[in-house]
Amino acid sequence: MRLSAIHTYPVKGGRRCGHAAAQVLPWGLAGDRRWMVVDAAGVGITQREVAGLVALRAVAHPGGLTLRAAGHPDLDVPEPVDGVPVAVRTFRSRKLDVWAHAAGSAADAWVSGFLGRPARLVWLARPTRHIPAADREHDPGDRVTFADQYPVLLANTASLDVLNGWLVEAGEPPVPMNRFRPNLVVSEATAWAEDGWAGRRVRIGGIGFRAAAPAGRCVVITTDQDSGVRGKEPLVTLGRYRRVRQKIRFGVHLVPVDTGRVAVGDEVVLAG
């Protein structure tokens, strides 16, 4: 198996950034989902609620990020390292608050103008736990960014090929991998090989990961990641074939064991 693509999402729910290589930190890939747009109650605004977030093209850089979107001026936002922490939650149903730093009035005005509703931008200075301990069979530990559950999401091109075959058989167009918003994509694997990885070690290049759990999918995969148009597929077809214990599976969550660099072309090996 080989690593064929690397992506980060600087703002949770925003547009992807592709990379030839990335640094792996204990809480995931460097620059991935350290920022989040929240509502007045401090709850994250994601593509589940606002499909138009696909048009938010944030670019992370040392010490901050640049917000970009058509029809809006670029805005450089420094990491608010001296800000007063505020309690936020990645989802309304989450039990644990996460302490983040408010990005400031300029950033808030920008994201509010972009969304057309009051909103704030926050930055996660210290990746932390936002899923209660022992809620998962293979716990993600106490360091994760604003990612939904675990630090890293991996997907398999062969599994996508099978799904697209099902879609074509059903008279539906195939979908690209970006619908699933993975961090890492592997090729040269067998379809659905990742189903059996939970609890095992995965080595990508020289960096080790623990496979934590299969990824359950939601309405976000029905959103075209270029246009923001939302339909019914591939969720309907995926649910027909891949529903397990009330969850629709595609991909696998990983937790870094080591830190260092991964690059497109790295060998991917299961160990243990």
NUBA-154230 format. One record per residue: z, y, x of N, C-alpha, C, O in turn; residue number from 1; residue in three letters. Coordinates in steps of 0.1 Angstrom, whole numbers, plus 5000, padded with zeros to 4 digits. Layout:
# residues N
R,nc3,nc2,nc1,cac3,cac2,cac1,cc3,cc2,cc1,oc3,oc2,oc1,pos,code
R,Z,Y,X,Z,Y,X,Z,Y,X,Z,Y,X,NUM,ALA
...
END
This chain:
# residues 272
R,nc3,nc2,nc1,cac3,cac2,cac1,cc3,cc2,cc1,oc3,oc2,oc1,pos,code
R,5000,4988,5008,5000,5000,5000,5000,5012,5009,5005,5012,5020,1,MET
R,4994,5023,5004,4993,5036,5011,4998,5047,5002,4996,5047,4990,2,ARG
R,5003,5058,5008,5006,5070,5001,4993,5078,5000,4987,5081,5010,3,LEU
R,4989,5081,4987,4976,5087,4985,4977,5102,4981,4967,5109,4981,4,SER
R,4988,5106,4976,4990,5120,4972,5005,5124,4972,5013,5115,4970,5,ALA
R,5007,5137,4974,5020,5143,4974,5020,5155,4966,5011,5164,4967,6,ILE
R,5030,5157,4956,5030,5169,4948,5045,5174,4947,5054,5166,4946,7,HIS
R,5046,5187,4946,5059,5193,4942,5056,5202,4931,5045,5206,4928,8,THR
R,5067,5206,4924,5067,5215,4913,5078,5225,4915,5089,5223,4910,9,TYR
R,5075,5236,4921,5085,5246,4925,5094,5251,4914,5106,5252,4915,10,PRO
R,5088,5253,4902,5095,5257,4890,5094,5245,4881,5083,5240,4878,11,VAL
R,5105,5240,4876,5105,5229,4866,5096,5232,4855,5097,5242,4848,12,LYS
R,5087,5223,4852,5077,5225,4841,5065,5232,4845,5055,5232,4837,13,GLY
R,5065,5238,4857,5053,5246,4861,5042,5238,4867,5043,5225,4868,14,GLY
R,5032,5244,4872,5020,5237,4878,5024,5231,4891,5032,5235,4898,15,ARG
R,5017,5220,4893,5019,5212,4906,5013,5219,4918,5004,5228,4917,16,ARG
R,5019,5216,4930,5013,5220,4942,5010,5207,4950,5019,5199,4952,17,CYS
R,4998,5206,4956,4995,5194,4964,4997,5196,4978,4996,5208,4983,18,GLY
R,5001,5186,4986,5004,5187,5000,4998,5175,5007,4997,5164,5002,19,HIS
R,4995,5178,5020,4991,5167,5029,5004,5160,5034,5003,5148,5038,20,ALA
R,5015,5167,5035,5027,5161,5040,5039,5169,5034,5037,5180,5029,21,ALA
R,5051,5163,5034,5062,5170,5028,5075,5165,5035,5076,5154,5040,22,ALA
R,5085,5174,5036,5098,5170,5041,5106,5163,5030,5106,5168,5018,23,GLN
R,5113,5152,5033,5121,5145,5024,5136,5149,5027,5140,5147,5038,24,VAL
R,5143,5154,5017,5157,5158,5018,5165,5148,5009,5159,5141,5001,25,LEU
R,5178,5149,5010,5186,5139,5002,5184,5141,4987,5186,5131,4980,26,PRO
R,5180,5153,4983,5178,5155,4968,5163,5155,4964,5160,5160,4953,27,TRP
R,5154,5151,4973,5140,5150,4970,5131,5157,4980,5135,5160,4991,28,GLY
R,5119,5161,4975,5109,5167,4984,5113,5182,4986,5117,5188,4976,29,LEU
R,5111,5187,4998,5114,5202,5000,5106,5210,4990,5094,5208,4989,30,ALA
R,5113,5220,4984,5106,5229,4975,5103,5224,4961,5097,5231,4953,31,GLY
R,5108,5212,4958,5105,5206,4945,5116,5209,4935,5128,5205,4936,32,ASP
R,5113,5217,4924,5121,5219,4912,5135,5225,4916,5145,5220,4911,33,ARG
R,5135,5234,4925,5148,5241,4928,5149,5254,4919,5160,5260,4918,34,ARG
R,5139,5257,4911,5139,5268,4902,5137,5263,4888,5130,5253,4886,35,TRP
R,5142,5270,4878,5141,5266,4864,5141,5279,4855,5149,5288,4858,36,MET
R,5133,5279,4845,5133,5289,4835,5143,5284,4824,5142,5273,4819,37,VAL
R,5152,5293,4820,5162,5289,4810,5162,5299,4798,5157,5311,4799,38,VAL
R,5167,5295,4787,5168,5304,4775,5181,5311,4775,5189,5310,4785,39,ASP
R,5184,5318,4764,5196,5327,4764,5209,5318,4765,5219,5323,4770,40,ALA
R,5208,5306,4761,5220,5297,4762,5221,5290,4775,5230,5282,4778,41,ALA
R,5212,5292,4785,5212,5286,4798,5206,5272,4798,5209,5264,4807,42,GLY
R,5198,5269,4788,5192,5255,4787,5178,5256,4792,5170,5266,4789,43,VAL
R,5173,5247,4800,5160,5247,4806,5149,5247,4796,5150,5240,4786,44,GLY
R,5139,5255,4798,5127,5256,4790,5116,5247,4798,5113,5251,4809,45,ILE
R,5112,5237,4792,5102,5228,4799,5090,5226,4791,5088,5232,4780,46,THR
R,5081,5218,4796,5068,5215,4789,5070,5207,4776,5061,5207,4767,47,GLN
R,5081,5201,4774,5084,5195,4761,5084,5205,4750,5079,5202,4739,48,ARG
R,5089,5217,4753,5090,5228,4743,5078,5237,4744,5073,5242,4734,49,GLU
R,5074,5241,4757,5063,5251,4759,5052,5245,4768,5054,5245,4780,50,VAL
R,5042,5240,4762,5031,5234,4770,5024,5244,4779,5019,5240,4789,51,ALA
R,5025,5257,4775,5018,5267,4783,5024,5269,4797,5019,5277,4805,52,GLY
R,5035,5263,4800,5041,5263,4814,5031,5258,4824,5033,5261,4836,53,LEU
R,5021,5251,4820,5011,5246,4830,5004,5257,4837,4999,5255,4848,54,VAL
R,5004,5269,4831,4998,5281,4837,5006,5288,4847,5002,5298,4853,55,ALA
R,5019,5284,4848,5028,5290,4858,5025,5284,4872,5029,5273,4874,56,LEU
R,5019,5292,4881,5015,5287,4894,5025,5293,4904,5022,5302,4911,57,ARG
R,5037,5287,4905,5047,5292,4915,5044,5285,4929,5040,5274,4929,58,ALA
R,5045,5293,4939,5043,5288,4953,5056,5291,4960,5060,5302,4962,59,VAL
R,5062,5280,4965,5075,5281,4973,5072,5285,4987,5061,5281,4993,60,ALA
R,5080,5293,4993,5079,5296,5007,5093,5298,5012,5103,5299,5004,61,HIS
R,5095,5298,5025,5109,5299,5031,5116,5311,5025,5111,5322,5027,62,PRO
R,5127,5309,5019,5135,5320,5014,5132,5325,5000,5138,5335,4996,63,GLY
R,5123,5318,4993,5120,5322,4980,5107,5316,4974,5103,5305,4979,64,GLY
R,5101,5322,4965,5088,5318,4959,5081,5329,4953,5086,5340,4951,65,LEU
R,5068,5327,4951,5059,5337,4944,5055,5332,4931,5050,5320,4929,66,THR
R,5057,5340,4920,5053,5336,4907,5039,5341,4904,5036,5353,4907,67,LEU
R,5030,5333,4899,5017,5337,4896,5012,5331,4883,5016,5320,4879,68,ARG
R,5005,5339,4876,4998,5334,4863,4987,5344,4860,4989,5356,4862,69,ALA
R,4977,5339,4854,4966,5348,4850,4971,5359,4840,4978,5356,4831,70,ALA
R,4966,5371,4843,4970,5382,4834,4984,5388,4838,4988,5397,4831,71,GLY
R,4990,5383,4848,5003,5388,4852,5003,5391,4867,4997,5384,4875,72,HIS
R,5009,5402,4872,5009,5405,4886,5018,5395,4893,5028,5390,4888,73,PRO
R,5014,5391,4906,5022,5383,4914,5036,5389,4916,5037,5401,4917,74,ASP
R,5046,5381,4917,5060,5385,4919,5066,5377,4930,5068,5365,4927,75,LEU
R,5071,5383,4941,5078,5375,4951,5093,5376,4947,5098,5386,4944,76,ASP
R,5099,5364,4946,5113,5363,4942,5121,5357,4954,5119,5345,4957,77,VAL
R,5130,5364,4960,5139,5358,4970,5149,5349,4964,5153,5351,4953,78,PRO
R,5153,5339,4972,5164,5330,4968,5177,5339,4966,5181,5346,4976,79,GLU
R,5183,5339,4955,5195,5348,4952,5208,5342,4958,5217,5338,4951,80,PRO
R,5208,5341,4971,5219,5334,4978,5232,5340,4976,5243,5334,4976,81,VAL
R,5233,5353,4973,5245,5360,4971,5249,5362,4956,5258,5369,4953,82,ASP
R,5241,5357,4948,5243,5359,4933,5255,5351,4928,5260,5342,4935,83,GLY
R,5259,5355,4916,5271,5349,4910,5266,5336,4903,5257,5338,4894,84,VAL
R,5271,5325,4905,5267,5313,4898,5268,5313,4883,5278,5319,4878,85,PRO
R,5258,5308,4876,5259,5307,4862,5257,5292,4858,5250,5285,4864,86,VAL
R,5263,5289,4847,5262,5275,4842,5250,5273,4834,5247,5280,4824,87,ALA
R,5242,5263,4838,5229,5260,4830,5229,5245,4828,5237,5237,4834,88,VAL
R,5220,5240,4819,5218,5226,4817,5203,5223,4817,5195,5231,4812,89,ARG
R,5199,5212,4823,5184,5209,4823,5179,5206,4809,5168,5209,4806,90,THR
R,5188,5200,4800,5184,5197,4787,5196,5201,4778,5207,5200,4782,91,PHE
R,5193,5204,4765,5204,5207,4756,5214,5196,4754,5226,5198,4752,92,ARG
R,5209,5183,4755,5217,5172,4753,5226,5168,4765,5234,5159,4764,93,SER
R,5223,5174,4776,5230,5170,4788,5245,5174,4787,5248,5185,4783,94,ARG
R,5254,5165,4792,5268,5168,4791,5273,5176,4803,5283,5183,4801,95,LYS
R,5267,5176,4814,5272,5182,4826,5265,5196,4828,5252,5196,4828,96,LEU
R,5272,5206,4831,5267,5219,4835,5263,5218,4850,5269,5211,4857,97,ASP
R,5253,5226,4853,5249,5227,4867,5250,5242,4871,5246,5251,4863,98,VAL
R,5256,5245,4882,5258,5259,4886,5247,5264,4894,5244,5259,4905,99,TRP
R,5240,5273,4889,5228,5279,4896,5230,5294,4897,5239,5300,4892,100,ALA
R,5220,5300,4904,5221,5315,4907,5210,5322,4899,5198,5318,4900,101,HIS
R,5213,5333,4893,5203,5341,4885,5194,5348,4895,5199,5353,4905,102,ALA
R,5181,5347,4892,5171,5353,4901,5170,5368,4900,5165,5374,4910,103,ALA
R,5175,5374,4890,5175,5388,4888,5166,5394,4877,5159,5386,4872,104,GLY
R,5168,5407,4875,5161,5413,4863,5146,5413,4865,5139,5411,4855,105,SER
R,5141,5415,4877,5126,5415,4878,5120,5401,4875,5110,5400,4868,106,ALA
R,5127,5391,4880,5122,5377,4877,5123,5374,4862,5114,5368,4856,107,ALA
R,5134,5378,4856,5137,5376,4842,5126,5383,4834,5121,5377,4824,108,ASP
R,5123,5395,4837,5112,5402,4830,5099,5395,4831,5091,5395,4822,109,ALA
R,5096,5390,4843,5083,5383,4846,5082,5371,4837,5072,5369,4830,110,TRP
R,5092,5362,4837,5091,5350,4830,5092,5352,4815,5086,5345,4807,111,VAL
R,5099,5363,4811,5099,5366,4796,5086,5371,4792,5081,5367,4781,112,SER
R,5079,5379,4800,5066,5384,4797,5056,5373,4797,5047,5372,4788,113,GLY
R,5057,5363,4806,5048,5352,4807,5050,5343,4794,5040,5338,4788,114,PHE
R,5062,5340,4790,5064,5331,4779,5063,5338,4765,5061,5332,4755,115,LEU
R,5065,5352,4765,5065,5359,4753,5077,5357,4745,5077,5358,4733,116,GLY
R,5088,5355,4752,5102,5353,4746,5112,5356,4757,5109,5355,4769,117,ARG
R,5124,5359,4753,5135,5362,4763,5138,5349,4771,5139,5338,4766,118,PRO
R,5138,5351,4784,5141,5339,4793,5146,5345,4806,5145,5356,4809,119,ALA
R,5152,5336,4814,5157,5339,4827,5152,5329,4837,5149,5317,4833,120,ARG
R,5152,5333,4850,5149,5324,4860,5161,5321,4869,5168,5331,4872,121,LEU
R,5164,5309,4872,5175,5305,4880,5171,5297,4892,5161,5290,4891,122,VAL
R,5180,5297,4902,5177,5289,4914,5189,5280,4917,5200,5285,4916,123,TRP
R,5186,5268,4921,5197,5258,4924,5200,5259,4939,5192,5253,4947,124,LEU
R,5211,5265,4943,5214,5266,4957,5219,5253,4963,5215,5249,4974,125,ALA
R,5227,5245,4955,5232,5233,4959,5228,5222,4949,5234,5220,4939,126,ARG
R,5218,5214,4953,5215,5203,4944,5227,5194,4941,5235,5191,4950,127,PRO
R,5229,5191,4928,5241,5184,4924,5239,5174,4913,5227,5172,4909,128,THR
R,5249,5168,4908,5248,5158,4898,5246,5165,4884,5254,5174,4881,129,ARG
R,5237,5160,4876,5237,5165,4862,5235,5153,4852,5232,5155,4840,130,HIS
R,5236,5141,4857,5237,5129,4849,5251,5123,4852,5254,5120,4863,131,ILE
R,5259,5120,4841,5272,5114,4844,5272,5101,4853,5263,5093,4851,132,PRO
R,5281,5100,4862,5282,5088,4870,5282,5076,4861,5289,5075,4851,133,ALA
R,5275,5065,4866,5275,5052,4859,5267,5052,4846,5267,5042,4839,134,ALA
R,5260,5063,4843,5251,5063,4831,5238,5055,4834,5231,5051,4825,135,ASP
R,5235,5052,4847,5223,5045,4851,5227,5033,4859,5237,5033,4866,136,ARG
R,5219,5022,4858,5222,5010,4866,5222,5013,4881,5231,5008,4888,137,GLU
R,5213,5020,4885,5212,5024,4899,5214,5039,4900,5204,5047,4898,138,HIS
R,5226,5043,4902,5230,5058,4901,5223,5066,4911,5221,5062,4922,139,ASP
R,5219,5078,4907,5211,5087,4916,5220,5094,4926,5215,5102,4934,140,PRO
R,5234,5093,4925,5242,5100,4934,5245,5114,4929,5243,5117,4918,141,GLY
R,5251,5122,4938,5255,5135,4934,5246,5146,4938,5250,5158,4938,142,ASP
R,5234,5143,4943,5225,5154,4947,5211,5152,4941,5204,5142,4945,143,ARG
R,5208,5160,4932,5194,5160,4926,5191,5175,4922,5200,5182,4919,144,VAL
R,5178,5178,4922,5174,5192,4919,5174,5193,4903,5181,5186,4896,145,THR
R,5165,5202,4898,5163,5203,4884,5154,5192,4878,5149,5193,4867,146,PHE
R,5151,5182,4886,5143,5171,4882,5150,5164,4870,5162,5165,4869,147,ALA
R,5142,5158,4861,5148,5152,4848,5160,5143,4851,5170,5144,4845,148,ASP
R,5158,5134,4861,5168,5123,4863,5171,5120,4877,5183,5121,4882,149,GLN
R,5161,5118,4885,5162,5113,4899,5154,5122,4908,5146,5130,4903,150,TYR
R,5157,5121,4921,5150,5131,4930,5135,5130,4931,5129,5140,4933,151,PRO
R,5130,5118,4931,5115,5116,4933,5109,5106,4923,5115,5097,4919,152,VAL
R,5097,5110,4918,5090,5101,4909,5077,5096,4916,5069,5104,4921,153,LEU
R,5075,5083,4916,5064,5077,4922,5055,5070,4912,5060,5064,4902,154,LEU
R,5042,5071,4913,5033,5065,4904,5022,5057,4912,5020,5060,4924,155,ALA
R,5016,5048,4905,5007,5038,4911,4993,5040,4905,4991,5039,4893,156,ASN
R,4983,5042,4914,4969,5044,4909,4963,5032,4901,4956,5034,4892,157,THR
R,4967,5020,4906,4962,5008,4899,4968,5007,4884,4961,5003,4875,158,ALA
R,4980,5012,4882,4986,5012,4869,4978,5022,4860,4976,5019,4848,159,SER
R,4975,5033,4866,4967,5043,4858,4953,5037,4855,4948,5040,4844,160,LEU
R,4947,5030,4864,4934,5024,4861,4935,5015,4849,4926,5015,4841,161,ASP
R,4945,5007,4848,4947,4998,4837,4949,5006,4824,4943,5003,4814,162,VAL
R,4958,5016,4825,4960,5024,4813,4947,5031,4808,4944,5031,4796,163,LEU
R,4939,5036,4818,4926,5042,4814,4916,5032,4808,4908,5035,4799,164,ASN
R,4917,5019,4812,4909,5009,4806,4913,5007,4791,4904,5005,4783,165,GLY
R,4926,5007,4789,4931,5006,4775,4926,5018,4766,4922,5016,4755,166,TRP
R,4927,5030,4772,4922,5042,4765,4908,5041,4762,4904,5044,4750,167,LEU
R,4899,5037,4771,4885,5036,4769,4882,5026,4758,4874,5028,4749,168,VAL
R,4889,5014,4758,4887,5004,4748,4891,5010,4734,4885,5005,4724,169,GLU
R,4900,5019,4734,4904,5025,4721,4896,5037,4717,4898,5043,4707,170,ALA
R,4885,5040,4725,4876,5051,4722,4882,5064,4726,4877,5074,4721,171,GLY
R,4891,5064,4735,4897,5077,4740,4893,5079,4754,4890,5070,4761,172,GLU
R,4893,5092,4758,4889,5095,4772,4900,5091,4782,4912,5091,4778,173,PRO
R,4896,5088,4794,4907,5085,4804,4914,5098,4808,4909,5109,4805,174,PRO
R,4926,5096,4814,4934,5108,4818,4936,5107,4833,4936,5097,4839,175,VAL
R,4938,5119,4839,4941,5119,4854,4956,5117,4857,4964,5117,4847,176,PRO
R,4959,5114,4869,4972,5111,4873,4982,5123,4871,4994,5121,4869,177,MET
R,4976,5135,4871,4985,5147,4870,4992,5147,4856,5002,5155,4855,178,ASN
R,4987,5140,4846,4995,5139,4833,5009,5135,4835,5018,5138,4827,179,ARG
R,5011,5127,4845,5024,5120,4847,5033,5128,4857,5045,5124,4859,180,PHE
R,5028,5138,4863,5036,5147,4872,5044,5140,4882,5056,5143,4884,181,ARG
R,5038,5131,4890,5045,5124,4900,5047,5133,4913,5039,5142,4915,182,PRO
R,5057,5129,4921,5058,5135,4934,5050,5127,4944,5043,5133,4953,183,ASN
R,5050,5114,4943,5043,5106,4952,5034,5096,4945,5038,5091,4934,184,LEU
R,5022,5094,4950,5012,5084,4944,5009,5074,4954,5005,5077,4966,185,VAL
R,5009,5061,4950,5005,5051,4960,4992,5044,4955,4989,5043,4943,186,VAL
R,4984,5040,4964,4972,5032,4961,4973,5019,4969,4982,5016,4976,187,SER
R,4963,5010,4966,4963,4997,4972,4974,4988,4968,4977,4978,4975,188,GLU
R,4980,4991,4956,4990,4982,4951,4984,4975,4938,4974,4979,4933,189,ALA
R,4991,4964,4934,4986,4958,4921,4992,4966,4909,5002,4973,4911,190,THR
R,4985,4966,4898,4989,4973,4886,5003,4968,4882,5006,4956,4882,191,ALA
R,5012,4978,4879,5025,4976,4874,5034,4969,4884,5045,4964,4881,192,TRP
R,5030,4969,4897,5039,4963,4907,5052,4970,4908,5063,4964,4911,193,ALA
R,5052,4983,4905,5065,4992,4905,5075,4987,4895,5087,4991,4896,194,GLU
R,5071,4979,4885,5081,4975,4875,5092,4967,4881,5103,4967,4876,195,ASP
R,5089,4960,4892,5099,4951,4898,5106,4957,4910,5113,4950,4918,196,GLY
R,5105,4970,4912,5111,4976,4924,5125,4981,4922,5132,4982,4932,197,TRP
R,5130,4983,4910,5143,4988,4908,5154,4980,4915,5155,4968,4915,198,ALA
R,5162,4988,4923,5173,4982,4931,5168,4978,4945,5176,4974,4953,199,GLY
R,5155,4979,4948,5150,4975,4961,5148,4988,4970,5147,4999,4965,200,ARG
R,5146,4985,4983,5143,4996,4992,5128,4997,4993,5121,4987,4994,201,ARG
R,5123,5009,4995,5109,5012,4997,5108,5021,5009,5115,5031,5010,202,VAL
R,5100,5017,5018,5098,5026,5030,5084,5032,5030,5074,5025,5029,203,ARG
R,5084,5045,5031,5071,5052,5032,5070,5059,5045,5078,5068,5048,204,ILE
R,5060,5054,5053,5060,5059,5067,5073,5054,5074,5077,5043,5074,205,GLY
R,5081,5064,5079,5094,5061,5085,5106,5064,5077,5117,5064,5081,206,GLY
R,5103,5067,5064,5114,5072,5055,5117,5062,5045,5109,5056,5038,207,ILE
R,5130,5059,5043,5135,5049,5033,5139,5056,5020,5144,5067,5020,208,GLY
R,5136,5049,5009,5140,5053,4996,5147,5041,4989,5144,5029,4993,209,PHE
R,5155,5043,4979,5160,5033,4970,5153,5035,4957,5153,5045,4951,210,ARG
R,5146,5024,4952,5140,5025,4939,5151,5024,4928,5158,5014,4928,211,ALA
R,5152,5034,4920,5164,5035,4911,5161,5029,4897,5169,5021,4892,212,ALA
R,5150,5032,4891,5147,5028,4877,5133,5031,4873,5127,5040,4879,213,ALA
R,5127,5023,4864,5114,5027,4859,5115,5040,4851,5125,5043,4846,214,PRO
R,5104,5048,4852,5104,5061,4846,5100,5060,4831,5089,5055,4828,215,ALA
R,5109,5065,4822,5105,5066,4808,5098,5079,4805,5101,5089,4811,216,GLY
R,5087,5078,4797,5078,5089,4795,5080,5095,4781,5085,5089,4772,217,ARG
R,5076,5108,4780,5078,5116,4768,5065,5123,4765,5054,5120,4770,218,CYS
R,5066,5133,4756,5055,5140,4751,5047,5148,4761,5036,5152,4760,219,VAL
R,5054,5151,4773,5047,5159,4783,5034,5152,4788,5025,5159,4791,220,VAL
R,5033,5139,4788,5021,5133,4793,5009,5135,4783,4998,5132,4787,221,ILE
R,5012,5140,4771,5000,5143,4762,4995,5157,4765,4985,5161,4758,222,THR
R,5000,5165,4775,4996,5178,4777,4986,5179,4789,4989,5174,4800,223,THR
R,4974,5184,4787,4964,5186,4797,4970,5196,4807,4974,5207,4804,224,ASP
R,4972,5191,4820,4979,5199,4830,4971,5211,4835,4975,5218,4844,225,GLN
R,4958,5212,4831,4950,5223,4835,4949,5234,4824,4949,5246,4826,226,ASP
R,4947,5229,4811,4945,5238,4800,4958,5241,4792,4958,5251,4785,227,SER
R,4967,5231,4792,4979,5233,4783,4977,5227,4769,4986,5228,4761,228,GLY
R,4965,5222,4767,4962,5216,4753,4969,5203,4752,4969,5195,4761,229,VAL
R,4976,5201,4741,4983,5189,4738,4977,5181,4727,4972,5186,4717,230,ARG
R,4976,5167,4730,4971,5158,4720,4981,5147,4717,4993,5149,4717,231,GLY
R,4975,5135,4715,4984,5123,4712,4984,5113,4723,4993,5105,4725,232,LYS
R,4973,5113,4731,4972,5103,4742,4975,5110,4755,4974,5122,4757,233,GLU
R,4980,5101,4765,4980,5087,4765,4993,5081,4759,4995,5069,4761,234,PRO
R,5002,5089,4753,5015,5084,4749,5013,5073,4738,5021,5063,4739,235,LEU
R,5004,5074,4729,5003,5064,4718,4999,5051,4724,5005,5040,4721,236,VAL
R,4988,5051,4733,4983,5038,4738,4993,5032,4748,4996,5020,4748,237,THR
R,4999,5041,4756,5010,5036,4766,5021,5030,4758,5026,5019,4762,238,LEU
R,5025,5036,4747,5036,5030,4739,5032,5016,4733,5041,5008,4731,239,GLY
R,5020,5014,4730,5015,5002,4725,5017,4990,4734,5020,4979,4730,240,ARG
R,5015,4993,4747,5016,4982,4757,5028,4983,4766,5032,4972,4772,241,TYR
R,5035,4994,4767,5045,4996,4778,5058,5001,4772,5066,5007,4779,242,ARG
R,5061,4997,4760,5074,5001,4755,5084,4990,4758,5083,4978,4754,243,ARG
R,5095,4993,4765,5105,4984,4769,5119,4990,4766,5122,5001,4771,244,VAL
R,5127,4984,4757,5140,4989,4754,5139,5003,4749,5147,5012,4753,245,ARG
R,5130,5006,4740,5128,5019,4734,5123,5030,4743,5123,5042,4740,246,GLN
R,5119,5026,4755,5114,5036,4765,5099,5032,4768,5096,5020,4770,247,LYS
R,5091,5042,4770,5077,5040,4773,5076,5042,4788,5078,5053,4793,248,ILE
R,5072,5032,4796,5073,5032,4810,5060,5035,4817,5050,5030,4814,249,ARG
R,5061,5044,4827,5050,5046,4837,5056,5052,4849,5061,5063,4849,250,PHE
R,5055,5045,4861,5061,5050,4873,5075,5045,4876,5081,5038,4868,251,GLY
R,5080,5050,4887,5094,5045,4891,5101,5057,4898,5095,5064,4906,252,VAL
R,5114,5058,4896,5122,5068,4902,5127,5063,4915,5131,5052,4917,253,HIS
R,5127,5072,4925,5132,5069,4939,5143,5079,4943,5144,5090,4938,254,LEU
R,5152,5074,4951,5163,5082,4957,5162,5081,4972,5162,5070,4977,255,VAL
R,5160,5092,4979,5159,5091,4994,5171,5085,5000,5183,5088,4996,256,PRO
R,5169,5077,5010,5179,5071,5018,5180,5078,5032,5190,5080,5037,257,VAL
R,5168,5082,5036,5166,5089,5049,5161,5103,5046,5156,5106,5035,258,ASP
R,5161,5111,5057,5154,5124,5056,5143,5124,5067,5144,5117,5077,259,THR
R,5133,5133,5065,5122,5133,5075,5109,5137,5067,5109,5143,5057,260,GLY
R,5098,5132,5073,5085,5137,5068,5077,5125,5063,5077,5114,5070,261,ARG
R,5071,5127,5052,5061,5117,5047,5047,5124,5046,5047,5136,5045,262,VAL
R,5037,5116,5048,5023,5122,5048,5014,5113,5041,5015,5101,5040,263,ALA
R,5003,5119,5035,4993,5111,5029,4987,5102,5039,4984,5106,5050,264,VAL
R,4985,5089,5035,4980,5079,5044,4991,5070,5050,4988,5060,5056,265,GLY
R,5004,5074,5048,5015,5066,5053,5015,5052,5046,5011,5051,5034,266,ASP
R,5019,5042,5053,5020,5029,5047,5033,5028,5039,5043,5034,5042,267,GLU
R,5032,5021,5027,5043,5020,5018,5046,5005,5018,5038,4996,5015,268,VAL
R,5059,5002,5021,5064,4988,5022,5076,4986,5015,5085,4994,5015,269,VAL
R,5077,4975,5007,5089,4971,5001,5098,4963,5011,5093,4955,5018,270,LEU
R,5111,4966,5010,5120,4960,5020,5133,4956,5012,5140,4965,5008,271,ALA
R,5136,4944,5010,5149,4940,5004,5148,4940,4989,5158,4937,4982,272,GLY
END
